[in-house]
């Protein structure tokens, strides 16, 4: 569930788009609520956004009734906010409500039904209900291919998300096929040098690595980095983030010298931007903390993780999955420092948070339990 800045903005985009595409309503208060909710989401004030979106939902239901198609964009945006907040079951209820309205009023093969199915599939991906997510994506893809054409960008978007899902399912070959088709559509629509290709290239790299194709993964990441370097100034943190992904690949493939060289470049770039508004963006801080951890700069990494943890608790609440993920990485840091008991305590706290919102067999919970078992195991004398 860790996300880059780019993927966060792509997740936010449907929220803004559905608001902008709606017909103008008579109620000034409705418009105020929608604009206010959009603004508060972009600044990370999710609880405020949820409250104003609930007001908008009440208004639109009073004007059109609870099962009118005009209700659905508001339901989708409300559910998306709840997804950000880790309120997955509430989000599922609202996404499904919107899907049922569209299926009943517009028919099962309408493009807007495909949109609702894609929302649900994204949620089920977060919940690791991968089979259900894949089924929803496949239905959405079939509808989009019939209604918008097999080479439309709407089809490409679904293929991109399906590729990510198939990678998570360890079906690297199928993921590569979906992402290859997605990339082909995007290149024809945008051109081969467009920055919007970066996310698909990075997802393609993950799929290739899952499929045991480290050389292909390297080629995708190098192309993504080259696009960023060509289109952005050298001091942009997007470039540092891309370098770090390549460094992570080298480290996982056993190329420690290449990995260390890139991590050092990343650290130098981040250090130059310390204190700037761009640097203070939370995802970039997280990348810096991980880079310091990989380089063995434990004191620097600990300082950043402390700031990130405080930020996430203030933004999302103390029981949000993003807090748990931060705690998981901090536990690894404590283990590196030789603080075994502190690592165990931190992992248990992280696991307790995730158990409140995720199913017991979710990969994140199983991963934490595996780490707990590993650290708890007596050392061989």
Secondary structure, 3 states (H helix, E strand, C coil): CCCCHHHHHHHHHHHHHHHHHCCCCCCHHHHHHHHHHHHHHHCCCHHHHHHHHHHHHHHHHHHHCCCCHHHHHHHHHHHHHHHHCCCHHHHHHHHHHHHHHHHHHHCCCCHHHHHHHHHHHHHHHHCCCHHHHHHHHHHHHHHHHHHCCCCCHHHHHHHHHHHHHHHHCCCHHHHHHHHHHHHHHHHHHHCCCCHHHHHHHHHHHHHHHHCCCHHHHHHHHHHHHHHHHHHCCCCCHHHHHHHHHHHHHHHHCCCHHHHHHHHHHHHHHHHHCCCCCCCCCHHHHHHHHHHHHHCCCHHHHHHHHHHHHHHHHHHHCCCCHHHHHHHHHHHHHHHHCCCHHHHHHHHHHHHHHHHHHCCCCCHHHHHHHHHHHHHHCCCCC
